[in-house]
Amino acid sequence: MTTETASEYNDLENLPTAAILAGLNQLDQTVPLAVQKVLPQVEKLVEVTVARLAAGGRLFYIGAGTSGRLGVVDASECPPTFGVAAGVVVGIMAGGDGAIRQAVEGAEDDAEQAWRDLQHFNATEKDVLVGIAASGRTPYVVGGLQAARAAGLATGCVVCNADSAVAAACEFPVEIITGPEFITGSTRLKAGTAQKLVLNMLTTATFIRLGRVKGNKMVDMQLSNVKLVARGERMLMDELGIEPAEAAAALQRHGSVRAALLAYSSSR
């Protein structure tokens, strides 16, 4: 596994801070290029996700450690960004929600637990399951994908090694070859960054395709704080050419940017 290959840097404990930061930054710059090479794979995963969600399905992530946490983060950001219900994108972590903050030893080694975890959500053939595993060999992810695929779910993955068991277990693999880490085997670094980039792409492209963005604006975002309310008001001002007070009143009256835009368009 290239993610376990020895670092190209050595004697890290003897390096000054500036040299450590420069080395990390130099390696980080290789990540977007590695992601660029797999865009056709990401596209296939996006297309099947769009189709399943358009038909009422959901997107599930499973993973352990850093990979699992990245899935939970991406899932949690979809409702406020795109205004979708909390259960449309779900991140499931080996070891349960407690493992988000503190590692649960051995949780990733149970090949049957992921499918049991998915049953709490009544996963069906309408849904999509994406396994996230930098190594590409995590038993929790492999077993979950195998069971889900047998049950008719669309299955994909985001891994950082070639020819992995995780990729072999699914229909739509995304294999980003990120190479050795700055600290040997520490896949929270380059591999984690690459996975985060791909998850960003997957849900962003999916919800754009599903109509959750207008122009380049998050018109379905949840107005959950002062900053987002102000952003919504600016959207209305830009789109409709109205004054701040009118934009604020419209947003308060209709509850979302999209609803306010629809109301104005229907009244003209």
LUMMAR-61993 format. One record per residue: residue number from 1; residue in one letter; x negated, y, z of N, C-alpha, C, CB in turn. Coordinates in steps of 0.2 Angstrom, whole numbers. Glycine has a CB too. Layout:
BEGIN
(NUM 'A' (X Y Z) (X Y Z) (X Y Z) (X Y Z))
...
END
This chain:
BEGIN
(1 'M' (-4 -6 0) (0 0 0) (-4 6 0) (5 0 6))
(2 'T' (-3 10 -5) (-8 16 -5) (-6 21 0) (-6 20 -12))
(3 'T' (-1 21 4) (1 25 9) (-4 23 15) (8 25 11))
(4 'E' (-6 17 15) (-11 15 21) (-18 15 19) (-9 8 22))
(5 'T' (-20 17 13) (-27 18 11) (-30 23 15) (-27 20 3))
(6 'A' (-37 22 16) (-40 26 21) (-41 33 18) (-48 24 21))
(7 'S' (-40 38 22) (-40 45 21) (-47 47 17) (-39 49 27))
(8 'E' (-46 52 12) (-52 54 9) (-56 59 13) (-50 58 2))
(9 'Y' (-53 61 19) (-57 65 24) (-59 61 30) (-52 71 26))
(10 'N' (-64 63 33) (-67 59 39) (-69 64 44) (-73 54 36))
(11 'D' (-71 61 50) (-73 65 56) (-69 71 57) (-81 68 54))
(12 'L' (-62 70 57) (-57 75 57) (-58 78 64) (-50 72 57))
(13 'E' (-60 75 69) (-60 78 76) (-66 83 77) (-61 72 81))
(14 'N' (-71 83 72) (-76 87 72) (-75 93 67) (-83 84 70))
(15 'L' (-69 93 64) (-68 99 59) (-66 105 63) (-63 97 54))
(16 'P' (-67 111 60) (-64 117 63) (-57 118 61) (-68 123 61))
(17 'T' (-53 122 64) (-46 122 62) (-45 124 55) (-43 127 67))
(18 'A' (-49 129 53) (-48 131 46) (-49 126 41) (-53 137 44))
(19 'A' (-54 121 42) (-55 116 38) (-49 110 38) (-62 112 39))
(20 'I' (-47 109 44) (-41 105 44) (-35 107 40) (-39 104 52))
(21 'L' (-34 114 41) (-28 117 38) (-29 117 30) (-27 124 40))
(22 'A' (-35 118 28) (-37 118 21) (-36 111 18) (-44 121 20))
(23 'G' (-38 106 22) (-37 99 19) (-30 97 19) (-41 94 24))
(24 'L' (-26 99 24) (-19 97 24) (-15 101 18) (-15 99 30))
(25 'N' (-17 107 17) (-14 111 11) (-16 108 5) (-16 118 12))
(26 'Q' (-22 106 4) (-25 104 -3) (-21 97 -4) (-32 102 -2))
(27 'L' (-20 93 0) (-16 87 -1) (-9 88 -2) (-17 82 5))
(28 'D' (-6 93 2) (1 95 1) (3 97 -6) (3 100 6))
(29 'Q' (-2 100 -10) (-1 103 -16) (0 97 -21) (-7 107 -18))
(30 'T' (-2 91 -20) (-1 85 -24) (6 83 -24) (-6 80 -23))
(31 'V' (10 84 -19) (16 81 -18) (21 83 -24) (19 83 -11))
(32 'P' (22 89 -25) (27 91 -30) (25 88 -37) (27 98 -31))
(33 'L' (19 87 -39) (17 84 -45) (19 76 -45) (10 84 -46))
(34 'A' (18 73 -39) (20 66 -38) (28 65 -39) (18 63 -32))
(35 'V' (32 70 -36) (39 70 -37) (41 71 -44) (42 75 -33))
(36 'Q' (37 76 -48) (39 77 -55) (39 71 -59) (34 83 -58))
(37 'K' (35 67 -58) (34 60 -62) (40 56 -61) (28 57 -60))
(38 'V' (44 57 -56) (49 52 -55) (56 55 -56) (49 49 -48))
(39 'L' (56 61 -59) (63 64 -60) (68 60 -64) (62 71 -63))
(40 'P' (66 56 -69) (71 52 -72) (74 47 -67) (67 48 -78))
(41 'Q' (70 44 -62) (73 40 -57) (78 43 -53) (67 37 -53))
(42 'V' (76 50 -51) (80 53 -47) (87 55 -50) (77 60 -44))
(43 'E' (86 56 -57) (92 58 -61) (97 52 -61) (90 60 -68))
(44 'K' (95 46 -62) (99 40 -62) (103 39 -55) (95 34 -63))
(45 'L' (99 41 -50) (102 40 -43) (107 46 -42) (97 41 -38))
(46 'V' (106 52 -44) (111 57 -44) (117 55 -48) (108 64 -47))
(47 'E' (116 53 -54) (122 51 -58) (127 46 -55) (120 49 -65))
(48 'V' (124 41 -52) (129 36 -49) (132 39 -43) (125 30 -47))
(49 'T' (128 43 -39) (131 46 -33) (136 51 -35) (125 50 -29))
(50 'V' (136 55 -40) (141 59 -42) (147 55 -44) (139 63 -48))
(51 'A' (146 50 -48) (152 46 -50) (156 43 -44) (150 40 -54))
(52 'R' (152 40 -39) (155 37 -33) (158 42 -29) (150 33 -29))
(53 'L' (155 48 -27) (158 53 -23) (164 56 -26) (153 58 -21))
(54 'A' (164 57 -33) (170 60 -37) (176 55 -36) (168 61 -44))
(55 'A' (175 49 -35) (180 44 -35) (182 42 -27) (178 37 -38))
(56 'G' (180 47 -23) (182 46 -16) (177 42 -11) (188 43 -15))
(57 'G' (171 40 -14) (166 37 -10) (162 41 -6) (161 33 -15))
(58 'R' (157 38 -2) (152 42 2) (145 40 1) (154 41 10))
(59 'L' (141 44 3) (133 43 2) (131 42 9) (130 49 -1))
(60 'F' (128 36 10) (124 34 16) (117 34 15) (127 27 19))
(61 'Y' (113 36 21) (106 35 21) (105 30 27) (103 42 22))
(62 'I' (100 26 26) (97 22 31) (90 22 31) (99 14 31))
(63 'G' (87 22 37) (79 23 38) (77 22 45) (77 29 35))
(64 'A' (71 22 46) (68 21 53) (62 27 53) (65 14 54))
(65 'G' (61 29 59) (56 34 60) (57 40 56) (49 31 58))
(66 'T' (51 43 54) (52 49 50) (57 49 44) (45 51 47))
(67 'S' (57 43 41) (61 42 35) (69 43 37) (60 35 32))
(68 'G' (70 39 43) (77 39 45) (79 46 47) (78 35 51))
(69 'R' (74 50 51) (76 57 53) (77 61 47) (70 59 57))
(70 'L' (73 61 42) (74 65 36) (81 64 33) (69 63 30))
(71 'G' (84 57 33) (91 56 31) (96 59 35) (92 49 30))
(72 'V' (95 59 41) (100 62 46) (100 70 45) (98 60 53))
(73 'V' (94 73 44) (94 80 43) (97 82 36) (86 82 42))
(74 'D' (96 78 31) (99 80 25) (107 79 25) (96 75 19))
(75 'A' (109 74 28) (116 73 29) (119 78 33) (118 66 32))
(76 'S' (116 80 39) (119 85 43) (119 92 40) (115 86 49))
(77 'E' (115 93 35) (115 100 31) (120 101 26) (108 101 29))
(78 'C' (123 95 24) (128 95 18) (135 99 20) (130 88 16))
(79 'P' (138 97 26) (144 101 27) (143 109 28) (147 98 34))
(80 'P' (138 111 31) (138 119 32) (136 122 25) (133 121 37))
(81 'T' (132 118 21) (130 121 15) (135 121 9) (123 117 12))
(82 'F' (138 115 9) (143 114 3) (150 113 5) (141 107 0))
(83 'G' (152 114 12) (158 114 14) (162 107 13) (162 118 10))
(84 'V' (158 101 13) (161 95 13) (162 92 20) (156 90 9))
(85 'A' (167 87 20) (168 84 27) (162 81 30) (174 80 26))
(86 'A' (162 81 36) (156 78 40) (155 71 38) (157 78 47))
(87 'G' (160 67 36) (159 60 34) (157 58 27) (164 56 36))
(88 'V' (156 63 23) (155 62 16) (147 60 15) (156 68 12))
(89 'V' (143 63 18) (136 61 18) (134 59 25) (131 66 15))
(90 'V' (131 53 26) (130 50 33) (123 48 34) (135 45 35))
(91 'G' (119 50 39) (113 47 40) (113 42 46) (108 53 41))
(92 'I' (110 36 45) (110 31 50) (103 30 51) (114 25 47))
(93 'M' (101 30 58) (95 29 60) (94 22 64) (93 35 65))
(94 'A' (88 18 62) (87 12 65) (86 14 73) (81 9 62))
(95 'G' (89 10 77) (89 12 84) (94 17 87) (82 15 86))
(96 'G' (99 19 82) (104 23 84) (102 31 85) (107 21 91))
(97 'D' (107 35 86) (105 42 87) (100 44 92) (112 46 88))
(98 'G' (99 40 97) (94 41 102) (87 41 99) (94 36 108))
(99 'A' (86 37 93) (80 36 90) (78 43 86) (80 30 86))
(100 'I' (83 47 85) (81 53 82) (76 57 86) (87 58 81))
(101 'R' (76 57 93) (72 61 97) (66 57 100) (76 64 102))
(102 'Q' (68 50 101) (63 46 104) (63 39 101) (64 45 112))
(103 'A' (57 37 99) (56 31 95) (59 25 99) (49 29 94))
(104 'V' (63 20 96) (65 14 99) (61 8 96) (73 13 97))
(105 'E' (57 5 100) (53 0 98) (56 -6 95) (48 -2 104))
(106 'G' (54 -8 89) (56 -14 86) (63 -13 82) (57 -19 91))
(107 'A' (66 -7 83) (72 -6 79) (72 -7 72) (75 1 81))
(108 'E' (66 -5 69) (66 -6 62) (64 -13 59) (60 -1 59))
(109 'D' (63 -18 64) (61 -24 62) (67 -29 61) (57 -27 67))
(110 'D' (73 -27 63) (79 -31 63) (82 -30 56) (84 -29 68))
(111 'A' (82 -35 52) (84 -35 45) (92 -35 44) (81 -40 41))
(112 'E' (95 -37 49) (103 -37 49) (106 -31 52) (105 -44 52))
(113 'Q' (103 -27 56) (106 -22 60) (109 -16 55) (101 -19 65))
(114 'A' (106 -15 50) (108 -9 46) (115 -11 43) (103 -8 40))
(115 'W' (116 -17 41) (123 -18 38) (128 -18 44) (123 -25 35))
(116 'R' (126 -20 50) (131 -20 56) (132 -12 57) (128 -23 62))
(117 'D' (127 -8 57) (128 -1 58) (133 2 53) (121 3 58))
(118 'L' (132 0 46) (137 2 41) (144 0 42) (134 0 34))
(119 'Q' (145 -5 45) (152 -8 46) (156 -3 51) (152 -15 49))
(120 'H' (152 1 55) (155 5 60) (159 11 55) (150 9 65))
(121 'F' (157 12 49) (159 17 45) (164 14 39) (154 21 42))
(122 'N' (165 7 40) (169 3 35) (167 5 28) (176 6 36))
(123 'A' (160 4 27) (157 5 20) (160 0 15) (149 4 21))
(124 'T' (161 2 9) (165 -2 4) (161 -1 -3) (172 0 3))
(125 'E' (164 -4 -8) (161 -4 -14) (161 3 -17) (164 -9 -19))
(126 'K' (165 7 -14) (166 14 -17) (160 18 -15) (172 18 -14))
(127 'D' (156 16 -10) (150 20 -7) (144 19 -11) (150 19 0))
(128 'V' (139 24 -9) (132 23 -11) (128 23 -5) (130 30 -15))
(129 'L' (123 18 -5) (118 18 1) (111 19 -2) (118 10 4))
(130 'V' (107 24 1) (101 25 -1) (96 23 5) (100 33 -3))
(131 'G' (91 19 4) (87 17 9) (80 21 9) (85 10 9))
(132 'I' (78 24 14) (72 28 14) (67 25 18) (74 35 18))
(133 'A' (61 24 15) (56 20 19) (49 22 15) (57 13 19))
(134 'A' (45 26 18) (39 27 15) (35 21 13) (34 32 19))
(135 'S' (34 16 17) (31 10 16) (34 6 11) (30 6 23))
(136 'G' (40 6 10) (44 2 6) (45 -5 8) (40 2 -1))
(137 'R' (43 -6 15) (44 -13 17) (48 -14 24) (37 -16 18))
(138 'T' (51 -9 26) (54 -9 32) (60 -14 32) (57 -2 34))
(139 'P' (60 -19 37) (65 -24 36) (72 -21 37) (64 -29 42))
(140 'Y' (73 -16 42) (80 -13 43) (83 -11 36) (79 -8 48))
(141 'V' (78 -8 32) (81 -5 26) (81 -10 20) (76 1 23))
(142 'V' (77 -15 20) (77 -20 15) (84 -24 16) (71 -25 15))
(143 'G' (85 -26 22) (91 -30 24) (97 -26 23) (91 -33 31))
(144 'G' (97 -20 24) (103 -16 23) (105 -15 16) (102 -9 26))
(145 'L' (100 -14 12) (101 -13 5) (103 -20 2) (95 -11 1))
(146 'Q' (100 -25 4) (102 -32 1) (110 -33 2) (98 -38 4))
(147 'A' (112 -32 9) (119 -34 11) (123 -29 7) (119 -33 18))
(148 'A' (121 -23 7) (126 -18 3) (127 -19 -4) (123 -11 4))
(149 'R' (121 -21 -7) (122 -23 -14) (126 -29 -16) (115 -24 -17))
(150 'A' (126 -34 -11) (130 -39 -12) (137 -38 -11) (128 -45 -7))
(151 'A' (138 -33 -7) (145 -30 -6) (148 -26 -11) (146 -27 1))
(152 'G' (144 -24 -16) (146 -20 -21) (145 -12 -21) (153 -20 -22))
(153 'L' (141 -10 -15) (139 -3 -15) (134 -2 -20) (137 -1 -8))
(154 'A' (134 4 -23) (128 7 -27) (122 8 -22) (130 13 -31))
(155 'T' (116 5 -24) (111 6 -20) (105 9 -23) (109 -2 -17))
(156 'G' (101 13 -19) (95 17 -21) (91 17 -15) (97 24 -24))
(157 'C' (85 20 -17) (80 21 -12) (75 26 -13) (76 14 -11))
(158 'V' (71 29 -8) (66 33 -9) (60 30 -5) (68 41 -6))
(159 'V' (55 28 -9) (49 25 -6) (43 28 -9) (49 17 -7))
(160 'C' (37 27 -6) (31 30 -8) (25 25 -9) (29 35 -2))
(161 'N' (27 19 -11) (23 14 -13) (26 11 -19) (21 9 -8))
(162 'A' (22 8 -24) (24 5 -30) (26 -3 -28) (19 5 -35))
(163 'D' (30 -6 -32) (32 -13 -31) (34 -15 -24) (26 -17 -34))
(164 'S' (38 -11 -21) (40 -13 -14) (46 -17 -13) (41 -7 -10))
(165 'A' (47 -20 -7) (52 -24 -6) (59 -20 -6) (52 -28 1))
(166 'V' (58 -14 -3) (64 -10 -3) (66 -8 -10) (62 -3 1))
(167 'A' (62 -6 -15) (63 -5 -22) (67 -11 -25) (57 -2 -26))
(168 'A' (64 -17 -24) (67 -23 -27) (74 -24 -24) (62 -29 -25))
(169 'A' (75 -22 -19) (82 -23 -16) (88 -19 -18) (82 -23 -8))
(170 'C' (86 -14 -22) (91 -9 -24) (91 -8 -32) (90 -3 -21))
(171 'E' (96 -5 -34) (97 -4 -42) (94 2 -44) (105 -4 -43))
(172 'F' (94 7 -40) (91 14 -42) (86 16 -38) (97 19 -42))
(173 'P' (80 13 -39) (74 15 -34) (71 22 -37) (69 10 -34))
(174 'V' (68 26 -32) (64 31 -33) (58 30 -30) (68 38 -30))
(175 'E' (52 29 -33) (46 27 -31) (41 33 -32) (43 20 -34))
(176 'I' (40 37 -27) (35 42 -27) (28 40 -24) (38 49 -23))
(177 'I' (23 40 -29) (17 37 -26) (12 43 -24) (13 33 -32))
(178 'T' (12 44 -17) (9 50 -14) (2 49 -12) (13 52 -8))
(179 'G' (0 42 -12) (-7 41 -10) (-9 42 -3) (-12 45 -14))
(180 'P' (-16 41 -2) (-18 42 5) (-16 48 9) (-26 41 5))
(181 'E' (-15 47 15) (-13 53 19) (-20 56 22) (-8 51 25))
(182 'F' (-19 63 25) (-24 66 28) (-27 62 34) (-22 73 30))
(183 'I' (-22 60 38) (-24 55 43) (-21 48 41) (-20 57 50))
(184 'T' (-26 44 41) (-24 37 37) (-17 34 40) (-30 32 38))
(185 'G' (-13 33 35) (-6 30 37) (-1 34 40) (-8 24 42))
(186 'S' (-3 41 41) (2 45 44) (7 48 39) (-1 51 48))
(187 'T' (12 44 38) (17 45 32) (22 51 34) (21 39 30))
(188 'R' (21 54 40) (25 60 41) (23 66 38) (25 61 49))
(189 'L' (17 65 34) (14 71 31) (16 71 23) (6 70 31))
(190 'K' (11 69 19) (13 69 12) (19 65 10) (7 67 7))
(191 'A' (20 59 12) (25 55 10) (32 58 13) (24 48 13))
(192 'G' (32 60 19) (38 63 22) (40 69 18) (37 65 29))
(193 'T' (35 73 16) (37 79 12) (40 77 5) (30 83 11))
(194 'A' (37 72 2) (40 70 -4) (47 67 -4) (35 64 -7))
(195 'Q' (48 64 2) (55 61 3) (60 67 4) (55 56 9))
(196 'K' (58 72 8) (62 78 9) (64 81 3) (59 82 14))
(197 'L' (59 82 -2) (60 85 -8) (65 81 -12) (53 86 -12))
(198 'V' (65 75 -12) (69 71 -16) (76 71 -13) (67 63 -17))
(199 'L' (77 70 -7) (83 71 -4) (87 78 -5) (83 69 4))
(200 'N' (83 83 -5) (85 89 -7) (88 89 -14) (80 95 -6))
(201 'M' (84 86 -18) (87 86 -25) (93 82 -26) (81 83 -29))
(202 'L' (93 76 -22) (99 72 -23) (106 75 -21) (98 65 -19))
(203 'T' (106 78 -15) (112 81 -13) (114 87 -16) (112 82 -5))
(204 'T' (108 91 -17) (110 98 -21) (112 97 -28) (103 102 -21))
(205 'A' (109 92 -31) (111 91 -38) (118 88 -38) (107 87 -42))
(206 'T' (119 83 -33) (126 80 -33) (132 85 -32) (126 75 -28))
(207 'F' (131 89 -27) (136 94 -25) (137 100 -30) (135 97 -18))
(208 'I' (132 101 -34) (132 106 -39) (137 103 -45) (125 108 -42))
(209 'R' (135 97 -46) (139 93 -51) (146 92 -49) (136 86 -53))
(210 'L' (148 92 -43) (154 91 -40) (158 97 -39) (154 87 -34))
(211 'G' (155 103 -41) (158 109 -41) (158 113 -35) (165 108 -43))
(212 'R' (153 111 -30) (153 115 -24) (148 121 -24) (150 110 -19))
(213 'V' (146 123 -30) (142 129 -31) (145 133 -37) (135 128 -32))
(214 'K' (146 140 -36) (149 144 -42) (143 149 -44) (155 148 -39))
(215 'G' (141 148 -50) (135 152 -52) (129 150 -49) (136 160 -50))
(216 'N' (126 153 -44) (121 151 -40) (123 152 -32) (114 154 -41))
(217 'K' (129 152 -31) (131 154 -24) (135 148 -20) (136 160 -24))
(218 'M' (134 148 -14) (137 143 -10) (144 145 -7) (132 141 -3))
(219 'V' (148 145 -12) (155 148 -11) (159 143 -6) (159 148 -17))
(220 'D' (157 137 -5) (161 133 0) (157 132 7) (161 126 -3))
(221 'M' (152 136 8) (148 136 14) (153 137 20) (142 140 14))
(222 'Q' (151 134 26) (155 135 32) (152 142 35) (154 130 37))
(223 'L' (157 146 37) (156 153 40) (155 152 47) (161 158 38))
(224 'S' (149 149 49) (148 147 56) (144 152 60) (145 140 56))
(225 'N' (141 157 57) (138 162 61) (138 169 58) (130 160 63))
(226 'V' (135 174 61) (135 181 59) (132 181 52) (132 185 64))
(227 'K' (126 178 51) (122 178 45) (126 175 39) (115 174 46))
(228 'L' (129 170 40) (133 167 35) (139 171 33) (135 160 36))
(229 'V' (142 174 38) (148 178 36) (146 184 32) (151 181 43))
(230 'A' (140 187 34) (137 193 30) (135 191 23) (131 196 34))
(231 'R' (133 185 22) (131 182 16) (137 181 12) (127 175 16))
(232 'G' (143 179 15) (149 178 11) (152 185 9) (154 174 16))
(233 'E' (151 190 13) (154 196 11) (150 199 5) (153 201 17))
(234 'R' (143 198 5) (139 200 0) (141 197 -7) (132 199 1))
(235 'M' (143 190 -6) (145 187 -12) (151 190 -15) (146 179 -10))
(236 'L' (156 191 -11) (162 194 -13) (161 201 -16) (167 195 -8))
(237 'M' (157 205 -13) (155 212 -16) (152 211 -23) (150 215 -11))
(238 'D' (147 207 -23) (144 206 -30) (148 203 -35) (138 201 -29))
(239 'E' (152 198 -33) (157 195 -38) (163 199 -40) (159 188 -35))
(240 'L' (165 203 -35) (172 207 -37) (171 214 -37) (177 205 -31))
(241 'G' (165 217 -35) (164 224 -36) (168 228 -31) (165 226 -43))
(242 'I' (169 225 -25) (173 228 -20) (168 231 -14) (178 223 -17))
(243 'E' (171 235 -10) (167 238 -5) (166 234 1) (171 245 -2))
(244 'P' (161 235 6) (160 230 12) (166 229 16) (155 233 16))
(245 'A' (170 234 17) (176 233 22) (181 229 18) (179 240 23))
(246 'E' (182 230 12) (187 225 9) (185 218 8) (188 228 1))
(247 'A' (178 217 7) (175 211 7) (176 207 14) (168 211 5))
(248 'A' (174 211 19) (175 208 26) (182 206 27) (173 213 31))
(249 'A' (187 210 25) (194 209 27) (196 203 22) (198 215 25))
(250 'A' (194 202 16) (196 197 12) (193 190 15) (194 198 5))
(251 'L' (187 190 17) (184 184 20) (188 182 26) (176 185 21))
(252 'Q' (189 187 30) (193 185 36) (200 182 35) (193 191 41))
(253 'R' (203 185 30) (210 183 28) (210 176 25) (213 188 23))
(254 'H' (205 175 21) (206 168 17) (201 163 20) (204 170 10))
(255 'G' (196 164 24) (193 159 27) (187 156 24) (197 154 29))
(256 'S' (186 158 17) (180 155 13) (179 160 7) (181 148 11))
(257 'V' (173 160 5) (171 164 -1) (176 161 -7) (164 163 -3))
(258 'R' (176 154 -8) (180 152 -14) (187 154 -13) (179 144 -14))
(259 'A' (190 153 -7) (197 155 -7) (198 162 -8) (200 153 0))
(260 'A' (194 166 -6) (195 174 -7) (194 175 -15) (189 178 -3))
(261 'L' (189 172 -18) (188 173 -25) (195 170 -29) (182 169 -28))
(262 'L' (197 165 -27) (203 162 -30) (209 167 -29) (205 155 -28))
(263 'A' (210 169 -23) (215 174 -22) (215 180 -26) (216 176 -14))
(264 'Y' (209 183 -27) (208 189 -31) (209 188 -38) (201 192 -30))
(265 'S' (207 182 -41) (208 180 -48) (215 179 -49) (204 174 -50))
(266 'S' (219 176 -45) (226 175 -46) (230 181 -46) (229 170 -41))
(267 'S' (228 187 -42) (231 193 -42) (230 198 -47) (230 196 -35))
(268 'R' (225 196 -51) (224 201 -57) (227 199 -63) (216 201 -57))
END
